[in-house]
Amino acid sequence: MISFRDFALRRGERLLLSQVDLALHAGWRVGVIGRNGTGKSSLFAAIQGEVEADRGDIDVPNRVRIASVAQETPALSDPALDFVLSGDSRVYEVIVAEREAVEREDWEAVAEAHHKLEELGGYDATARAGKLLHGLGFSADTHERAVKEFSGGWRVRLNLARALMTPSDLLLLDEPTNHLDLDAVLWLEQWLLKYPGTLLMISHDREFLDGVSTHTLHLHEGKAKLYVGDYTAFERQRAEHLRQQQIAFEKEQAERAHLQSFIDRFKAKASKAKQAQSRMKRLAKLAGTEAVRAERSLRIDLPVPDKLPHALLRLVEADCGYGAHTVLHGASFILEAGDRVALLGPNGAGKSTLVKSLVGELPLLAGERSGHPDLRIGYFAQHTVESLREGAKPIDLLGEIAPGVATQQLRDFLGKWNFPGDRAFESVDGFSGGERARLALALIAWRKPNVLLLDEPTNHLDLDMREALAEALADFDGAIVLVSHDRHLIGLVCETFVRVADGVAQAFDGDLDAYASWLRTRDSSNDGKAKPAAAAPAAAPAPAPAAPAPAGKNARKVNPVKLAAAEKRVAELESKLHTLDMDLADPTQYAGGGDNAAELSRQRDQVAAELAQAEADWMALYETA
C-alpha cells in the first residue's frame, strides 16, 4: 500500500500539490489524470524517491519492487532481446554466465547455471522477452539488432518492453501509449490486465484508461482526489460531485443572506439583540462552501473551407515508397467531401508513407495521383511539432503564412486557439509539447483546408485538448484521413477503416471493436510467435532453394566452405536491408528537411546492389560446379 499524509510538492516556486491524504492499495490499476503541468510526472518521481516532499509524508514499503520506463536509452551494442532480458537482472546474469560457461566448455558451470535458472523460474525468460518485443511491434529478425541501431521511437518501445520484463510489485507508466500504434496499444492493454501488481499510469487516452484502470486519481488545482472506477466512471462521479457542491453553495448563500438580513434589521434593537447575536454566531459557523468554478473549456474552431468540391483527391494503382524501396503496392484511394478514413495497422507498415503520398510530399513510384483544382490540404505530420522554428513566436509563424493581414486579426485568431494576449508573442521554445501541437493545428486551420491529413495529432495533447479536437473534426465539412492510436478520437471522427499492412492498403470491414477482436484472434492463432515485419514485401526476396549440383561422373562438388561463406553474406545483407527498410518507414527520419531519409535511401540502394551481387556469386558456385 502507498499512503500520502498531508503531502505537498513544489516545482521551484510553484506549488503543484498540497494537503494530499489518500491510500493506494495493492492490486489496484490507477489511472493518473489531469491537465499538463498539474504534477503527474513529479508525483511519480516522489514515489520513486527521486524528489522529496515539501511537506508531509509519502510511505512506500521498502520491500516493494518498483519498475518504470527509462526516459533515455544509451547507444548500446547489445541486441534488443538481451536489452529487454536485462530488465530481469538476476535471470539475465545467470543466462550470461551460462553462455560464457558454454564458450569455455565448463560443463560444471553450465549445470550450475541451469540449476539457478530453475530456482529463479527463468527458463522461459527468453521466450517472455521475445513475446514482449513481438507485442510491441518488433519483428523476429530485429531481435538480434543492436539497440543503438534503432531510431528514437523504437528505443522508447524497447524501454517499455524492458520495464514490463522487470519483476515488480509496482509498475509506473508515464504516457505508455505515446509512440505506439493502435495494434501495440491494444496488445499492451491486454498485457496490463494480467499484471498482478499495482499499476499507476499517466495517460491522456480515455479508451485505454477505460480498458485498464480500476481507480482514477485526478490532479486538479493543487489537489488530488481518488475516484473508484475507470475514466468514464470518474467523469460521471465528478459531474455529480460538482452538481451537489453547487447546490450546497447556493443553499448556503441563501441562508447567509437570510441571517445577514435579520442581523442588519435587529442588531440595534435591545429586544432582539440576543437573537441577533445568536444568528451572528450561526453565520460565523457556516462551512464556507465554494462555488463551482467554471473550468476554462477548450474549443477548437476549424474554419469552413472556401470551396468544397465533391471529388477531392485520389490515387490509382499507386506504388508508394522511397527511391527504389516500395512500401505499398497498387494502392487505390479516393477521397470525397465528407469522407472520414482511419488508417489502421502496425508502425512501419506504410501508414505514414501513404499519407505522404496523398499529400504529394513523396512522388509515386508508379500509378497516378490526381486532385481537384480547388484541393487545399492541411497536413499534420508526426514531426510537425518538433519542426516549429526555434525562437519563433506564434504571431510571427502565423504572419508568415498570412502576409498583409492585420496584427489584431492574427491575435484574434490565435486567441481562439488559446494563445491570448502576450502568449501570442512568447517564444515557442518555452511551450510544452501540447502547446506546440495546438499551435501547429492553428497554423493548419488558418489555411481553411478542405482535406485534413493527420498523422498522430494527439501525441502531445491532454484529455481536454483531445476532446476539443475530436469535436472540431466531427463538425468538419471536408474530408479527413487520420492515423492515430487514440481509439476515442477515431471512434468519434471516422466512419471508414483501411488496414495498411503486408505491402497493401485494404478496406477493413468492421469497427474498432471488431479490429481489436481480429487482432487478438490473429495473435492467439500465431501462439505469440513473431511474424515477419509488415513491410517485408519491400525487402529483397530470399534466395531460391539451393540448386542441386550437376549429375554425372564429371560433376564436381560445391566447396562447402565457400558455400557457407556465400550464404552467410547473403543473410547478413538481407538483415541489413530490412534494418534500413524499418528506418525508412519511421516518420521521424523525415524531420529537418529529410536529410536522414535521403542518406538512408542512398545506403539502401548500395546494400541492395551488394545483395544482388552476393546472390549472383552464391548462384555462380553451382553454375561453375
N, C-alpha and C positions, 0 to 999 in steps of 0.2 A: 504494500500500500504506500502511496506517495501522499503526504499531507502538507498543506500550506497553512501557516498560522500567522495572521496579521502580516502577510508577506507584502513587501513593497520593492519595486525595482525601478532604477533610473537609467537613462542613457544620456550621459552628460548632464545638462541642466534640466532635461525633460523627464517628468515623472510618467513612466509607462504604465505601471500597475501599483495599486495601493489597496490595503485592507482586504487582501485575498485570504479567505478562510474556506478551504474545501479539502476533500479527500478523494483520491482516485484509487479504486480497488483493483486487485489482481484479476486479470482476465478481461477487463473492460477494453473496448476498442473506442477510443475517444477522438472525435474529430475536433481539431482546434481551429476556430474560425474567427474572423474579424478583418476589418479593413487593413490595408497595408499601413505599416507604421504603428500598429497597436501593441506590439511587443511579443508576437508569437515566437519568432526565432530566438529572441532574448530569453523567453521562458524556457525554451529547450536548453539553451546554454546554461541557465541556472540549475536545471535538473541534472545536467552533466557535471556540475561543479566548475564550469568554466568562468562564471561570473558570480559574485557574491550578492546576497540580498542587501538592500539598503536599510531594510527594517524587517523584523520578524524572522521566521524560520521556514525552511523547506526540508522535510525529512524524507530521505530516500534510503531505505535499508542498505547496509553495507554489502549484504550478500547478493543483492540484485545485480545481475549481469545486464549491462546496457549496450545496445547496438544502435548505431546511427550511420547515416550516409556521409562519407567524407566529402568536403567541398571541392577538393582538388585531387588530381591523380598524377603522381610522379611519372616521368617518362621512363618506364621500366622496360627492360628487355625480357621480362618474364612472360610466358604465354598467358593468354587470357584465362584459360582454365586454371592454371596454377594461381593466378592472382585471386580468382574467386575462391578457390580452395583454401588459400591462406587466411580467409576470414575465420575459419575454424583452425586456429593456430596450433592447438595440441595435436589434432589429427594430421595437419599438414607437416608438422615437424617429423612425425613418425613416417609419413609417406616419403618425405625427402630422405630420411635415414635409410629406409628400405631401398630406395633407388641407389643410393651410394653404396650400400652393402652388396647389392647385386653386381654393380660395376667392379667392385674389388673381389667378388666371388667369396664373400664372407657369409656362408650359409647359416652359421650360428646367429649372426646379427640379423639376417633376414627372418629367421624363425622368431627371434625376439620381437622384431617389428610387427610381425603378424599377430603375435600374442597381444601386443599393446593395442593394435588396431581392433582386435576383438573386444578388449576391455573397454575401449572408447566407443564402440559401435561405429567404427569408421570405415568398414568395408564398402559401404555404399556411398562414401563421401564424394568420390569422383563422379559417380552417376548423378548424385544430387546437384553437384556444381554444374554438370552438363545440362540438366533439366532447367536450372535457373537461367543459364545462358540461352537455351532454346526458347524458353518462355518470354524472354526479354528481346527476342528478335535476332540472336546470333546464330548464323548457320553453322553446321558442323565443321566446315572447312576453315572457319575463323577461330576455332577454339585454341589452336596452337599458334595463332598470330600474336606477335609481341604487343604488349599494352601500348607502347609508345607509337605504334603504327596506326592506332585508332584516332579518329577525329574527336573533337570535344564532346559532341552529343553522345557518341558511342561510349566514351570514357565515363560519362555520367551514368550510363546504364551499367557499366562494369562496377562502379562504386555501389550502385543499388544492389546488384547481384551479390557482391561481397558482403554487404550488410545483412542481406537475407540469409547468407550462408553462416554468419556468425551466431554461435549458440547464445541465446539471450532470454532474459525474463521480461525485459522492457525494450521495445523497439520504437525508436523515434524517427519519423519520416517527415522531412520538410519538403513539401511540394513534390511528392514522388512521381506524379504523372507528367510533369514537365519533361520534355524531350522523349516522351513515349508516344508511339502511335496507338490508335484505338485497339488494335489487336493485343498489344502488350498491356494496355490498361485493363482490359477485360481479364487477361491472364493474371495480372497482379492482384486484382480484386478477389479472384478465386483462391489464390495462394494465401492472402491475408485472412480470409475467412477460416482457414485451417490453422492459423498461427495460434499456439496455445498460450502465449504470454500476454502481457499488457501492451497495448498498441496506442501510441499517440501520434497523430498525423495532422500536419498542417496542409490544408488543401482548399482550393477555390473551385473544385469540381464537384458540384452538388450531386450529380448522379453517382459519382464514386463514393462520396460521403454517405449517401443513402444506401449504397450497396454494402458498405463495410461497417460503419460506426454503430455502436450501441449507446453511446453518450455523445453529447456535444458541449464543448467548452467555448463560450462566447466571450471574447475580449472586446470591451467597448467602453470608451471614455474612462480609462484607467481602472475599470473593474473587470472581474472575471466571474461569470455565472455559469454554473453547470446545469445542463438540461438532460433529462433521460430521453433517449431515442436518437434517431438519425436527424439529418438536416431538415427534412420536411416536418418532422415532429417538433423540432426546435422552432421553426417558423410559426407553426400553429400555437405552440405554448407561449412564445414571445408576444405574438399578436394579442392573445388573451390576457397576458400579464399587463401589457400596455393599456389595454382597454379597461381593466379593473383599476389600474393606477389612475387613469384619467377620471373614472367615476368617483374614486375615493378623493381625488383632488377637488373636484367640483363640489362634492358633498361638504368637504371641509371648508372650502371657501364660502359656501352658503352659511355654514354655522358661524364662521368668523364674522361675516357681515352682520348676522343677527346679534351676536354677542356685542360687537363693537357699537351697534346702533343703540342697544339697551344702555351700555356704559355711557355713551355720549349724552343720552337723554336724562339719565337719572343720577350720575355720579355726584352732581351738586346738590341733590335733594337728601336731606337728613333721613327721611323716612325710607328711602331706597338705597342708602349708602351701603348697608350690609350686603344687599343683593347685588349691587354694582361691583362691590369688592369680590364677591364670590365668582361673578362672571369674568372678572379680570384674571383671577387665578385659573379658571377654566380655559380662558383664551391662551394663557401662557403655556398650558399643558398640551395643547393640540400638537399633533405629531409633526406637522410641517411637511406634509406630503408634497412632493414635487410634481409640477405639471409635466405631462409627457412632451418632450421636445420633439418637434417635427424634424426628423433626420433629413439632412440635405439629400434629396433624391437626385440621382444622376439620370440624365436623359440625353440620348444621342439623337440628333436630327440629321437624317440623310436627305439632302435636298432632292426634290423631284427632278428627274432628268429632263433636259430641254427637249430632247427628241427621243422617242421610244419606238423604233421600227419593230416589226414582228420578228423577222429573221435577223438575228444579230451576228452570230459567229458560228463557223463550222470547220471541222477537219474531215477530210475524206481520205480513207486508206493511208493514214499518215504513219510513217516510221519516225519515232521521236528518239533523240539521243544527242550524243556529243561527238563530233568528229566522225570516226569510223565505228564508234560504240553505239549500237542500237539498244535502247532500253525497252521501248514499246514498239510492237509490230502491228501495222494495219489498224491503227486507232481511228474510229469514226465517231465524231462528236458534233451534235447540233444543239445550239443554244438559241432559244426563242424567248421573247419577253415573258416574264413571269416564271421561267424555269428556276427551280431550286435544286441543285445537284450536290450531293455529298460524295466525295471520293474516299473509298474505304480501302484498306489494305496495309500491309506492313511497311515500315520505313525502308527505303532503299529499293522499293519495287517500282517506282516511277511516278508517284502521285505528283511530286513537285516538278518532275520533268514534263508531265502532261500539262500542268498549269503554265509552265514557262513557254511551252509550245503554243498554247492557246493565246497567251499574251503576245507572242511574236518575238520574245526575248531569245528563244532558241530557234534557229532555222530548221525546217523539217529536212530529214534525210531522204524522204520520199513522200509522195502524196501531195495533198493540196490543202492550204489554209485560205479561207476567204471570210471577209467581214463586210457588213453593211457600210456604206459611205458615212453614215451618221454614228457608227460604232464609237463609243467612248468607254475605255476600260479603266477601272480602278483596281490596282494591283497591290495587295499586301503580301510581301514575301517573308519568309522566316527571318531573314537578315535585315528587314526594313528598320526595325527598332535600333539595331546596332549601327546602321549606316547613317543615322542623322548626324550632320556635320558637327564636329566638336566646337564648342564655343558659340554656336549659333543660338539665336533667340527665336521663340515661336513666331513673333511678329515678322522677323526677317525671313524665315523659311516660307511663311505664307506669302509675304510680299514678292518673293522670287517667282512664284507661280501665278501671282495676281498683280502684274505690273500696272501701275497707273491707278490702282484702287486706293481710295482714301484710307488713311490710317485708322480713323474711327470705325469705318466699316469692317476693317480687318479685326480690330479689337472687339467689336460686337460679335463677330463670328466666333472668335476664339473664346469669348465669354460663354457662348452656348455650349462649348466643349469643356467647360470647367477650367478655363485659363483666364480668370477675371483680373481686371486691374493690372497691377505690376507683374503678375505671373506671366503675362504675355511678353515681358521684357527681360525675363530671367534666362540665364544660360541653360541649355538643355543638359549641360554637364552635371548639374545638381539634381536633375529629375530622376525619379525612380523608374524602374522598368515599365510599370503600369502607366506612368505619366507620359513616357516616351511613346508607348504604344497608342495611347489616346491621341497624342499629337499627330502621329503618323496617320491614324484614321481620319483625323480632321483635315489633313492636307489632301487626302484622297477624296473626302466628301466635297471639298471646295470645287473640284472639277466637275461636279454633277455627272458622274458616270452612269451609263445605262447597263453596264455589266460589271459586277464585282467578282474578282478572283482573289480569294482569301486563303492563304496558306498558314495555318496555325495562328490566327489573330489573337487568341486568348492567353497565350503562354505567360504574359506578364500582368494579366488583368485580375483584379479581385472579384469576389462574387457579385457585388453591386454593379460593377462595370460590365461584367459578363451578361448580367440580366438586362442592362440597358442596351447592350449591343444586340442581344437576341431580339428584343422588342423592335429595335430600329430595323434590323434585317427582315423581320417578319412583315413590316409595313412597306418595305422597299418594292417599288413597282418594276424594277428592271430584273435582269437575270443574275443568278448567284451560282458560283462554283466554290465549294467550301471544303477545305482539308482541315480537320480538327479532331482532337481526341476527346473533346467535351461533348458527351452524349446529350446533355441538356440543350446545348446550343444547336446541335444537329437536329434533335427531335423537334425543336420549336420552329426551325427555319426550313429544313429540307424535306422534300417530298419524293425525290428520286435518288437512288443509290447506285453507284458504279464501283465495282471492285477492281482495283488495279493490282495485278499480281501475275507472276509467271509470264511476263513479257506481253500481256494483253490487258485491255480495259474492257470489261464486260458488265452489262447491267446486272444488278443483284435484285432478285425478285423477293422482296420482303422488307420488314422494318428493322430497326436496330436490335430489337429483342431476338428476332429471327437470326440476325447476323451473329449475335453472341452465342446463340444455341448452336448454330452451324460451326462456329469456331471450336466450341467445347467438344462437339461430336468429332470433328476432324482431328483434334489433338488426342482425344482418348483412343480413337481408332489407330492412331500412329504410336500409341503407347509411350508418348512423351519423347520419342526419339526425334532428333533434329532432322529437318528436311533441308535440301539444298536451298540456297538463297533464292528469293522470288525473282531476282533479276538475272538468274543464272543463264537463261536463254541467250543473253547478250554476250556471254563469255565464249571463248573459243571452244569448239567441240572437243570432246575427249577423243583420244586416238582410237582407231579401229582395233579390233582384236588382232593379236599377232598373227601374221600370215605364216603358214607352215613353210618350212624350207623345201626347196625343190626336191622332188623324188628322183631316184635313180642312183646308179653306183657312183656317178661323178659328182653328186651333190655334196656340198661342204656344209658342216655345222656352223651355226651362228656363234661367234665368240661370246660366251656368257658374260664376261667382264664388260665388254663394250656394250652389250645389250642392256645390262643393268644400269650402266652409266647413262645411256641414252634415255631409258625410261625415267630415271631419276631426274634428268634435266628437263624432260617434258613435264613431269609432275610439278617440279619447282616453278617453272614458268607459268603453268596453269594456275597455281596457287597465287603467284604474284599478280597475274592478270585479274583474277577475281578480287583480290585486295584493292586494286586500282578501280575496278568497277564499283565496289562498295563506296569508295571515297568519292567517286564522280557522282554517285546517287545521293550524296549528302549535301543538302542545300547550303550549309554554312560555308562550303568551299567557294561559293559564288559571291560572297561578301567582298566589299572593297574593290569592285571592278572585275572580279572573276579571274585575277591573275593566278590564284592557286589552281582553279579548274583548268586553265589553259596549260599550265605546267603538267598537271596530272594527265590531261588528254595527250600531251606530247609523249610522256612516259609510257602511256598505254599503247600508243602506236608503235613505239620502239619495242616494247615487250611482246606485242602481238607479232611483229616481224621476226623477233628472235624465236618465238614459239613455232611459227611456220617453218623456219629453218631447222629447228630442233626436231620437228616431226618428220621433215624430209630426210634428215640424217638418220633418224630412227628407222624409217622405212627402207632406206638405202642398205641397211645392214642385211635385210632379207633379199633385196634385189640383186646384190652382188655376191650372195652366198652360192 
